[in-house]
Amino acid sequence: MKQFMTAGGVKRRVLIVDDEIINLELLGAMLSESFDADFASNGEEAMAALTAPGADYSLILLDLMMPVMDGFEVIERCQANEQLRRIPIIVMTAEKSAEVRSIRMGAADFITKPYDMPEIILARCERIIELSEDKSIIRSTERDKVSGLYTREYFFAYLDRLLTRLDVPADALVLNIDRFHLINELFGREEGDRVLRRAGELITEELSRSRGIACRSESDTFFIFSEHREDYEPLAERLQEELSRSTQARQLRLRIGIFALGDDPDPESWFSRAKAACDRIRGKFGVLTARYNHELYEQTVFHERLIGDVQDAIENRQFVVYYQPKYHIQGERPVLGSAEALIRWIHPELGFISPGEFIPLFEQNGLIRRVDHFVWREAASQIRRWRDMYGVNIRVSVNVSRVDIADPELETKLLNILDEFSLSPDDLLLEITESAYSDNGDRLIEIVNALRNRGFKIEMDDFGSGYSSLNMLTEIPIDVLKLDMQFIRRMLNDERNLKLVELVMDIAGFLGVPVVAEGVEEEEQLKVLRDMGCQVVQGYYFSPPLPADRFSELVEKECQSLNDE
């Protein structure tokens, strides 16, 4: 006869509850070879054993008719307890009506008295334990441990079953907690998990009022399948209000994308479209919901076309690097000193494609890594060309995206490019935006330190545009602060923005690093920045971004001016 052992080789424990001594002895003898048996003579003793410290029972064999506390009350108490509810109960009775009642209350099986077939009783106990443990394993993998909702895999599996019974209009929803990573950064991962747990509770409460299921698809994104509603704005407002009340991040914001089910039979595509709608309102404060429509369909098709054409664009040089000059402004006259590399896409069929269209798209799917590598190599090639043609060093700033930061080969790729064109790390200035820090601060700090040790200079781009700028300065060694152009555009008309620019200049002075002001378009802006001590500016006041041949004319002109002096 097989013994029911735990993974550590210990017999599973069963609790036999009966007020008849003879029954306890009979069942104990039947089960003792396979299980460790404990005994209780009434329901009160049983509850004491079940709730004792270290109690770990795999099965309860329960008589129904007992003094002090009967078996029905034991079932009821077990069902009300989160831990005890998981222990299967086999009731022992001779009354048919009691069997039905106990099963409806939550018992797993019953054994009819008298106990005259030991092999059958043992087999039923083994079977019930196996079924219970299998169910427990399934339950542990089907639920997301943080939110309590389904995992993504189980969500789509259950959705397939639900669709066979669906007889009402329904919607696919994607709910996202905007800038969730900042909660982890500012308040800690424990607070972030608490927000996700509360979000799961709120979604579960909402679905209890209508047919539907939900899952946590990824860190801060939830998929919800629900009966159709005409207006989801009240739901979004209610969820946002409740979540904000339960977290230290008082400015928490939700976004919900909605796709109304049509003829497309693929659930994955429903949620892909709902996500497209959700992504569309990222950064649009005051707008909580968006529906997928024909315009979004056209945009989705357009984006798929761009994704499919990236490799051709690189191989056929449809991507073109433009260079915006940077001028040192603290001398007697502005002097061209360096440039920023900016990508442009001239598509043979679609024409000029705005960087604002394809860069965010490629950052989302990781293709920006290929594009950035193309820009780095083009910029290095052009630096070498200017040096050979004019005998001058024009340093070029290139973007290092948050996707690049995650690349374990980043340092090697940059050094290989420099070796190819016989350049030094000092020739390429690496611009890193604040969003890279917000996404993975520890990784960014590690990479920045490694790159600076190799001789690269690090520019902090768009300083002041987000929440973490000052925090970054305390942790990341940088060589240049690049002031967000929005401050420059507003500083002459807004006293607060002017004070902020002055504050940035003071911070840079304290750190001993130069400031680059971008977006300078007016002479008055240039004068104010020079008086504040700003060293370098770029913007349309001097020049828009230029293709390499036109930038070369500026270099030639600058060389001529130096020779004349």
C-alpha positions as CSV (number, residue, x, y, z in Angstrom):
1,M,0.0,0.0,0.0
2,K,1.5,3.4,-1.0
3,Q,2.2,6.0,1.7
4,F,1.2,9.6,1.1
5,M,4.4,11.6,1.7
6,T,5.2,15.2,1.4
7,A,8.2,16.3,-0.7
8,G,10.4,16.0,2.4
9,G,9.4,12.4,3.1
10,V,6.9,13.1,5.9
11,K,3.5,11.5,5.9
12,R,0.6,13.9,5.2
13,R,-1.5,14.6,8.2
14,V,-5.3,14.0,8.4
15,L,-7.7,15.0,11.1
16,I,-10.4,12.5,12.1
17,V,-13.3,14.1,13.9
18,D,-16.0,11.9,15.5
19,D,-17.5,11.6,19.0
20,E,-17.6,7.8,18.8
21,I,-14.4,6.2,20.1
22,I,-14.9,3.1,18.0
23,N,-15.1,5.1,14.8
24,L,-11.9,7.0,15.6
25,E,-10.1,3.7,16.2
26,L,-11.5,2.1,13.0
27,L,-10.6,5.1,10.7
28,G,-7.2,5.5,12.4
29,A,-6.3,1.9,11.7
30,M,-7.5,2.1,8.1
31,L,-5.4,5.3,7.4
32,S,-2.3,4.9,9.7
33,E,-0.1,3.2,7.1
34,S,-0.5,6.0,4.6
35,F,-1.1,9.0,6.8
36,D,-0.4,10.5,10.2
37,A,-3.7,10.7,11.9
38,D,-4.8,13.2,14.6
39,F,-8.1,12.9,16.4
40,A,-10.9,15.2,17.8
41,S,-14.1,14.1,19.5
42,N,-16.2,17.2,18.6
43,G,-16.2,20.3,16.4
44,E,-14.7,22.5,19.1
45,E,-11.6,20.3,19.5
46,A,-11.3,20.1,15.7
47,M,-11.2,23.9,15.3
48,A,-8.6,24.1,18.0
49,A,-6.4,21.5,16.2
50,L,-6.9,23.2,12.8
51,T,-5.9,26.6,14.1
52,A,-3.1,25.5,16.4
53,P,0.4,26.9,15.5
54,G,2.1,24.8,12.9
55,A,-1.1,22.9,12.0
56,D,-0.7,21.5,8.5
57,Y,-3.5,19.1,7.5
58,S,-4.1,17.7,4.1
59,L,-7.6,16.3,4.9
60,I,-10.4,16.4,7.4
61,L,-12.6,13.4,8.0
62,L,-15.7,14.9,9.7
63,D,-18.7,13.3,11.5
64,L,-21.7,15.6,11.2
65,M,-23.7,14.6,14.4
66,M,-21.6,15.6,17.4
67,P,-22.0,17.3,20.7
68,V,-20.6,20.8,21.6
69,M,-20.2,21.8,17.9
70,D,-21.5,19.7,15.1
71,G,-19.9,19.0,11.7
72,F,-22.0,21.5,9.8
73,E,-20.7,24.4,11.9
74,V,-17.1,23.1,11.4
75,I,-17.7,23.2,7.6
76,E,-19.1,26.7,7.9
77,R,-16.2,28.0,9.9
78,C,-13.7,26.4,7.6
79,Q,-15.3,27.9,4.6
80,A,-15.1,31.3,6.2
81,N,-11.4,31.0,6.9
82,E,-8.9,31.7,4.0
83,Q,-6.4,29.1,5.1
84,L,-8.8,26.4,6.3
85,R,-11.0,26.7,3.2
86,R,-8.2,25.0,1.2
87,I,-8.3,21.8,3.3
88,P,-10.7,19.2,1.7
89,I,-13.4,17.8,4.0
90,I,-14.9,14.3,3.7
91,V,-18.1,14.1,5.8
92,M,-19.1,10.8,7.4
93,T,-22.8,10.2,7.7
94,A,-25.6,7.7,7.1
95,E,-28.2,10.3,6.2
96,K,-28.6,11.1,2.5
97,S,-30.1,14.6,3.1
98,A,-27.0,15.4,5.2
99,E,-24.7,14.4,2.4
100,V,-26.4,16.8,0.0
101,R,-26.4,19.7,2.5
102,S,-22.7,19.2,3.4
103,I,-21.6,19.1,-0.2
104,R,-23.5,22.3,-0.9
105,M,-21.8,23.9,2.1
106,G,-18.4,23.1,0.7
107,A,-17.5,19.5,1.6
108,A,-15.4,17.7,-1.0
109,D,-16.9,14.1,-0.6
110,F,-18.7,11.8,1.8
111,I,-18.2,8.4,3.3
112,T,-21.3,6.4,4.2
113,K,-21.4,4.7,7.6
114,P,-20.7,2.0,8.6
115,Y,-17.1,1.7,7.5
116,D,-17.0,-1.8,6.0
117,M,-14.7,-1.3,3.0
118,P,-11.3,0.0,4.1
119,E,-9.8,-0.1,0.6
120,I,-12.5,2.2,-0.8
121,I,-12.2,4.7,2.1
122,L,-8.5,4.9,1.7
123,A,-8.7,5.3,-2.1
124,R,-11.3,8.1,-1.7
125,C,-9.0,9.9,0.8
126,E,-6.0,9.6,-1.5
127,R,-8.1,10.8,-4.5
128,I,-9.5,13.8,-2.6
129,I,-6.0,14.9,-1.4
130,E,-4.6,14.6,-4.9
131,L,-7.4,16.6,-6.4
132,S,-7.1,19.3,-3.7
133,E,-3.3,19.6,-4.2
134,D,-3.6,19.7,-8.0
135,K,-6.2,22.4,-7.6
136,S,-3.9,24.3,-5.2
137,I,-1.1,24.1,-7.7
138,I,-3.3,25.4,-10.5
139,R,-4.6,28.2,-8.3
140,S,-1.1,29.3,-7.4
141,T,-0.1,29.6,-11.1
142,E,-3.3,31.1,-12.4
143,R,-3.3,34.1,-10.2
144,D,-0.9,37.1,-10.2
145,K,0.7,37.1,-6.7
146,V,0.6,40.9,-6.4
147,S,-2.8,42.0,-7.8
148,G,-4.7,38.8,-7.2
149,L,-6.1,38.9,-10.7
150,Y,-5.5,36.2,-13.4
151,T,-2.1,35.9,-15.0
152,R,-2.0,36.8,-18.7
153,E,-1.8,33.2,-19.8
154,Y,-4.8,32.0,-17.7
155,F,-6.7,35.2,-18.7
156,F,-6.7,34.3,-22.3
157,A,-7.4,30.6,-21.6
158,Y,-10.5,31.5,-19.5
159,L,-11.5,34.1,-22.1
160,D,-11.7,31.4,-24.8
161,R,-14.1,29.4,-22.6
162,L,-16.2,32.5,-21.7
163,L,-16.7,33.5,-25.3
164,T,-18.6,30.3,-26.0
165,R,-21.3,31.5,-23.6
166,L,-21.2,35.2,-24.4
167,D,-24.6,36.5,-25.4
168,V,-24.3,40.2,-24.8
169,P,-22.1,43.0,-26.4
170,A,-18.6,43.2,-24.7
171,D,-15.5,45.4,-24.6
172,A,-11.8,44.8,-24.3
173,L,-10.2,47.3,-21.9
174,V,-6.5,48.1,-21.2
175,L,-6.0,50.0,-18.0
176,N,-2.6,51.6,-17.3
177,I,-1.3,53.4,-14.2
178,D,0.6,56.3,-15.7
179,R,4.3,56.7,-14.8
180,F,3.9,53.9,-12.3
181,H,7.7,53.5,-12.1
182,L,7.9,56.8,-10.2
183,I,5.9,55.3,-7.4
184,N,8.6,52.6,-7.0
185,E,11.4,55.2,-7.4
186,L,10.0,57.7,-4.9
187,F,8.1,55.6,-2.3
188,G,9.7,52.1,-2.7
189,R,8.6,48.8,-4.3
190,E,6.5,47.9,-1.3
191,E,4.3,50.9,-1.9
192,G,4.2,50.1,-5.6
193,D,3.0,46.6,-4.8
194,R,0.3,48.0,-2.5
195,V,-1.0,50.2,-5.3
196,L,-1.1,47.2,-7.7
197,R,-2.9,45.1,-5.0
198,R,-5.5,47.8,-4.5
199,A,-6.0,48.1,-8.2
200,G,-6.7,44.4,-8.4
201,E,-9.2,44.6,-5.6
202,L,-11.0,47.5,-7.2
203,I,-11.2,45.8,-10.6
204,T,-12.5,42.6,-8.9
205,E,-15.2,44.7,-7.1
206,E,-16.2,46.3,-10.4
207,L,-16.4,43.0,-12.2
208,S,-18.6,41.5,-9.4
209,R,-21.3,43.9,-10.7
210,S,-21.0,42.7,-14.3
211,R,-19.8,39.7,-16.2
212,G,-16.2,39.8,-17.0
213,I,-12.6,38.8,-16.1
214,A,-9.3,40.6,-15.7
215,C,-5.6,40.0,-15.5
216,R,-2.4,42.0,-14.8
217,S,-0.7,41.8,-18.2
218,E,2.6,43.4,-17.2
219,S,3.9,45.6,-14.4
220,D,1.4,48.5,-14.5
221,T,-1.0,47.3,-17.2
222,F,-4.3,45.4,-16.7
223,F,-6.5,43.7,-19.3
224,I,-10.3,43.7,-18.6
225,F,-12.9,41.9,-20.5
226,S,-16.4,43.2,-19.6
227,E,-19.9,43.6,-20.7
228,H,-20.3,46.7,-23.0
229,R,-20.8,50.1,-21.6
230,E,-21.5,53.3,-23.4
231,D,-19.4,55.4,-21.1
232,Y,-16.3,54.3,-19.1
233,E,-15.4,57.8,-17.9
234,P,-17.2,57.3,-14.5
235,L,-15.4,54.0,-14.0
236,A,-12.0,55.6,-14.7
237,E,-12.7,58.5,-12.4
238,R,-13.9,56.2,-9.6
239,L,-10.9,53.9,-9.9
240,Q,-8.5,56.8,-10.0
241,E,-10.0,58.4,-7.0
242,E,-10.0,55.2,-4.9
243,L,-6.4,54.4,-5.9
244,S,-5.2,57.9,-5.2
245,R,-6.8,57.7,-1.7
246,S,-4.9,54.5,-0.9
247,T,-1.3,55.6,-1.9
248,Q,1.2,58.3,-1.0
249,A,1.4,59.2,-4.7
250,R,-1.5,61.7,-4.7
251,Q,-1.1,62.6,-8.3
252,L,-1.6,59.1,-9.6
253,R,-3.4,58.9,-12.9
254,L,-5.1,56.2,-14.9
255,R,-5.6,55.7,-18.6
256,I,-8.1,53.3,-20.1
257,G,-8.2,52.2,-23.8
258,I,-11.4,50.6,-25.1
259,F,-12.1,48.3,-28.0
260,A,-15.7,47.3,-28.7
261,L,-15.8,43.7,-29.9
262,G,-16.6,43.3,-33.6
263,D,-16.1,40.5,-36.1
264,D,-12.4,39.9,-35.4
265,P,-12.2,36.5,-33.6
266,D,-8.7,37.1,-32.1
267,P,-8.8,38.2,-28.5
268,E,-5.1,39.2,-28.6
269,S,-5.8,41.7,-31.3
270,W,-8.7,43.2,-29.3
271,F,-6.3,44.1,-26.5
272,S,-3.6,45.2,-28.9
273,R,-6.1,47.8,-30.2
274,A,-7.3,48.8,-26.8
275,K,-3.7,49.3,-25.8
276,A,-3.2,51.5,-28.9
277,A,-6.1,53.7,-27.7
278,C,-4.7,53.7,-24.2
279,D,-1.2,54.8,-25.4
280,R,-2.8,57.6,-27.5
281,I,-3.8,59.5,-24.4
282,R,-0.4,59.2,-22.6
283,G,0.5,62.6,-21.2
284,K,-3.0,64.1,-22.0
285,F,-3.9,65.2,-18.5
286,G,-7.7,65.4,-17.9
287,V,-8.4,62.7,-20.5
288,L,-8.9,59.3,-18.8
289,T,-10.4,57.1,-21.6
290,A,-10.1,56.7,-25.3
291,R,-11.8,54.4,-27.8
292,Y,-10.2,52.6,-30.6
293,N,-11.6,54.0,-33.9
294,H,-10.8,54.2,-37.6
295,E,-8.3,56.9,-37.1
296,L,-6.4,54.7,-34.6
297,Y,-6.7,51.8,-37.1
298,E,-5.1,53.9,-39.7
299,Q,-2.3,54.9,-37.3
300,T,-1.8,51.3,-36.3
301,V,-1.4,50.3,-39.9
302,F,1.0,53.2,-40.5
303,H,3.1,52.2,-37.5
304,E,3.2,48.6,-38.7
305,R,4.5,49.9,-42.0
306,L,7.2,51.9,-40.3
307,I,8.3,48.9,-38.2
308,G,8.5,46.8,-41.3
309,D,10.5,49.4,-43.2
310,V,13.2,50.1,-40.6
311,Q,15.8,47.7,-41.9
312,D,15.4,48.9,-45.5
313,A,15.7,52.5,-44.2
314,I,19.0,51.7,-42.6
315,E,20.4,49.7,-45.5
316,N,19.3,52.2,-48.2
317,R,20.2,55.3,-46.2
318,Q,16.7,56.6,-46.0
319,F,17.7,57.8,-42.5
320,V,19.7,61.0,-42.7
321,V,21.6,62.6,-39.8
322,Y,21.2,66.3,-39.5
323,Y,23.4,68.4,-37.3
324,Q,22.4,71.4,-35.2
325,P,25.3,73.7,-34.3
326,K,26.1,74.6,-30.7
327,Y,27.8,77.9,-30.1
328,H,30.0,79.0,-27.2
329,I,28.7,82.5,-26.3
330,Q,30.9,83.8,-23.5
331,G,33.6,85.2,-25.8
332,E,33.7,88.4,-27.8
333,R,31.6,86.6,-30.5
334,P,29.7,83.3,-30.6
335,V,32.0,80.5,-31.7
336,L,30.9,77.2,-33.3
337,G,32.1,74.5,-31.0
338,S,30.1,71.3,-31.5
339,A,26.8,69.9,-32.8
340,E,23.9,67.7,-31.9
341,A,23.1,64.8,-34.2
342,L,19.3,64.5,-35.1
343,I,17.7,61.7,-37.2
344,R,15.5,62.4,-40.1
345,W,13.6,59.8,-42.3
346,I,13.0,60.5,-45.9
347,H,10.8,57.5,-47.0
348,P,10.7,56.8,-50.7
349,E,6.9,56.4,-50.7
350,L,5.7,58.1,-47.5
351,G,8.0,61.2,-47.8
352,F,9.3,63.0,-44.7
353,I,8.4,61.2,-41.5
354,S,8.5,63.2,-38.3
355,P,10.9,62.0,-35.6
356,G,8.1,62.5,-33.2
357,E,6.2,59.8,-35.1
358,F,8.8,57.1,-35.3
359,I,11.1,57.6,-32.3
360,P,8.5,57.0,-29.6
361,L,7.3,54.0,-31.6
362,F,10.7,52.5,-31.9
363,E,11.5,53.1,-28.2
364,Q,8.4,51.0,-27.3
365,N,9.4,48.0,-29.4
366,G,13.2,48.2,-29.1
367,L,14.0,49.1,-32.7
368,I,15.4,52.4,-31.5
369,R,18.6,50.5,-30.7
370,R,19.2,49.9,-34.4
371,V,18.4,53.5,-35.3
372,D,20.7,54.9,-32.5
373,H,23.6,52.6,-33.7
374,F,23.1,54.0,-37.2
375,V,23.3,57.6,-35.9
376,W,26.4,56.9,-33.8
377,R,28.2,55.5,-36.7
378,E,27.1,58.3,-39.1
379,A,28.2,60.9,-36.6
380,A,31.6,59.3,-36.0
381,S,32.1,59.1,-39.8
382,Q,31.3,62.8,-40.1
383,I,33.5,63.9,-37.3
384,R,36.4,62.1,-39.0
385,R,35.5,63.7,-42.3
386,W,35.5,67.2,-40.9
387,R,38.8,66.6,-39.2
388,D,40.4,65.4,-42.4
389,M,38.9,68.2,-44.5
390,Y,39.4,71.2,-42.1
391,G,41.8,70.0,-39.5
392,V,39.3,70.8,-36.7
393,N,37.5,68.7,-34.0
394,I,33.8,69.1,-34.1
395,R,32.4,67.1,-31.2
396,V,28.9,65.7,-31.7
397,S,26.3,64.8,-29.2
398,V,24.3,61.6,-29.8
399,N,21.3,60.2,-28.0
400,V,21.6,57.1,-25.8
401,S,18.0,56.0,-25.2
402,R,16.7,54.0,-22.3
403,V,16.6,51.0,-24.5
404,D,20.3,51.4,-25.2
405,I,21.0,51.5,-21.5
406,A,19.6,48.0,-21.1
407,D,21.9,46.7,-23.9
408,P,24.8,44.7,-22.3
409,E,26.9,45.4,-25.4
410,L,26.5,49.2,-25.3
411,E,30.0,50.1,-24.2
412,T,31.6,47.7,-26.7
413,K,29.5,49.0,-29.6
414,L,30.5,52.6,-28.9
415,L,34.2,51.7,-28.6
416,N,34.1,49.7,-31.8
417,I,32.7,52.7,-33.7
418,L,35.4,55.0,-32.3
419,D,38.1,52.4,-33.3
420,E,36.6,52.2,-36.8
421,F,37.1,55.9,-37.4
422,S,40.2,56.4,-35.2
423,L,38.4,58.7,-32.8
424,S,38.6,59.1,-29.0
425,P,35.7,58.9,-26.5
426,D,36.0,62.6,-26.1
427,D,34.7,63.1,-29.7
428,L,31.2,61.7,-29.0
429,L,29.1,63.4,-26.3
430,L,26.5,61.0,-25.0
431,E,23.0,62.5,-24.2
432,I,21.0,60.6,-21.7
433,T,17.4,61.7,-20.8
434,E,15.8,61.7,-17.4
435,S,13.3,59.0,-18.5
436,A,16.2,56.5,-18.6
437,Y,16.9,57.2,-15.0
438,S,13.3,56.9,-14.0
439,D,13.0,53.5,-15.7
440,N,16.1,51.9,-14.2
441,G,18.1,54.2,-12.1
442,D,20.6,51.6,-10.8
443,R,21.4,50.3,-14.3
444,L,21.9,53.8,-15.5
445,I,24.3,54.7,-12.7
446,E,26.3,51.6,-13.5
447,I,26.5,52.4,-17.2
448,V,27.3,56.1,-16.8
449,N,30.2,55.3,-14.4
450,A,31.5,52.7,-16.8
451,L,31.3,55.0,-19.8
452,R,33.0,57.9,-18.0
453,N,35.8,55.6,-16.9
454,R,36.3,55.0,-20.6
455,G,36.6,58.7,-21.2
456,F,33.1,59.5,-22.5
457,K,31.4,62.8,-21.5
458,I,27.8,62.5,-20.4
459,E,25.2,65.2,-21.1
460,M,22.0,65.1,-19.1
461,D,19.3,66.0,-21.7
462,D,16.0,67.9,-21.0
463,F,17.0,68.7,-17.5
464,G,14.0,69.9,-15.4
465,S,11.4,68.3,-17.7
466,G,10.4,65.5,-15.2
467,Y,10.2,64.6,-11.5
468,S,13.6,63.1,-10.9
469,S,16.1,65.6,-12.2
470,L,17.4,66.8,-8.8
471,N,17.5,63.3,-7.5
472,M,19.6,62.2,-10.6
473,L,22.2,64.9,-9.8
474,T,22.8,63.4,-6.4
475,E,23.6,60.0,-7.8
476,I,24.8,60.2,-11.4
477,P,28.1,62.0,-12.3
478,I,27.5,64.1,-15.4
479,D,29.6,66.4,-17.5
480,V,27.0,68.7,-19.0
481,L,23.5,69.9,-18.1
482,K,21.2,70.5,-21.1
483,L,18.4,72.8,-20.1
484,D,14.9,71.8,-21.4
485,M,13.9,74.1,-24.2
486,Q,10.4,74.8,-22.7
487,F,12.1,76.9,-20.0
488,I,13.9,79.0,-22.6
489,R,10.7,79.6,-24.6
490,R,8.8,80.8,-21.6
491,M,11.5,82.6,-19.5
492,L,11.0,86.1,-21.0
493,N,7.3,86.0,-20.4
494,D,7.1,84.1,-17.1
495,E,9.0,85.1,-14.0
496,R,8.8,81.7,-12.5
497,N,10.5,80.1,-15.5
498,L,13.1,82.8,-15.5
499,K,13.8,82.0,-11.8
500,L,14.0,78.3,-12.7
501,V,16.6,78.9,-15.4
502,E,18.6,80.9,-12.8
503,L,18.3,78.1,-10.4
504,V,19.6,75.6,-12.9
505,M,22.6,77.9,-13.6
506,D,23.3,78.0,-9.9
507,I,23.1,74.2,-9.6
508,A,25.4,73.8,-12.6
509,G,27.9,76.3,-11.0
510,F,27.8,74.3,-7.8
511,L,28.5,71.1,-9.7
512,G,31.2,72.7,-11.8
513,V,29.6,71.6,-15.1
514,P,28.6,73.8,-18.2
515,V,25.0,74.4,-19.3
516,V,23.7,74.0,-22.8
517,A,20.5,75.9,-23.5
518,E,18.5,74.5,-26.5
519,G,15.7,76.2,-28.3
520,V,17.2,79.7,-28.4
521,E,15.3,81.7,-31.0
522,E,15.6,85.3,-30.0
523,E,18.4,87.7,-29.4
524,E,16.9,88.7,-26.0
525,Q,17.0,85.1,-24.9
526,L,20.7,84.9,-25.9
527,K,21.5,88.0,-24.0
528,V,19.8,86.9,-20.8
529,L,21.4,83.5,-20.9
530,R,24.9,85.0,-21.5
531,D,24.4,87.4,-18.5
532,M,23.4,84.4,-16.4
533,G,26.7,82.6,-17.3
534,C,25.3,80.0,-19.7
535,Q,28.2,78.8,-21.8
536,V,26.7,77.0,-24.8
537,V,23.4,77.5,-26.8
538,Q,21.7,76.0,-29.8
539,G,18.6,76.9,-31.6
540,Y,17.1,78.6,-34.6
541,Y,18.6,82.0,-33.6
542,F,21.9,80.6,-35.0
543,S,20.7,77.7,-37.2
544,P,18.2,74.9,-37.6
545,P,19.4,71.4,-37.9
546,L,21.4,71.0,-41.2
547,P,22.4,68.1,-43.4
548,A,26.1,67.3,-43.3
549,D,27.0,69.2,-46.4
550,R,25.4,72.5,-45.3
551,F,26.9,72.1,-41.8
552,S,30.3,71.7,-43.5
553,E,29.8,75.2,-44.9
554,L,29.4,76.6,-41.4
555,V,32.6,74.8,-40.4
556,E,34.4,76.2,-43.4
557,K,33.1,79.7,-42.5
558,E,34.2,79.3,-38.9
559,C,37.7,78.2,-40.0
560,Q,37.9,81.2,-42.3
561,S,36.9,83.6,-39.4
562,L,39.6,82.1,-37.1
563,N,42.2,82.5,-39.8
564,D,41.2,86.2,-40.4
565,E,41.6,86.8,-36.6
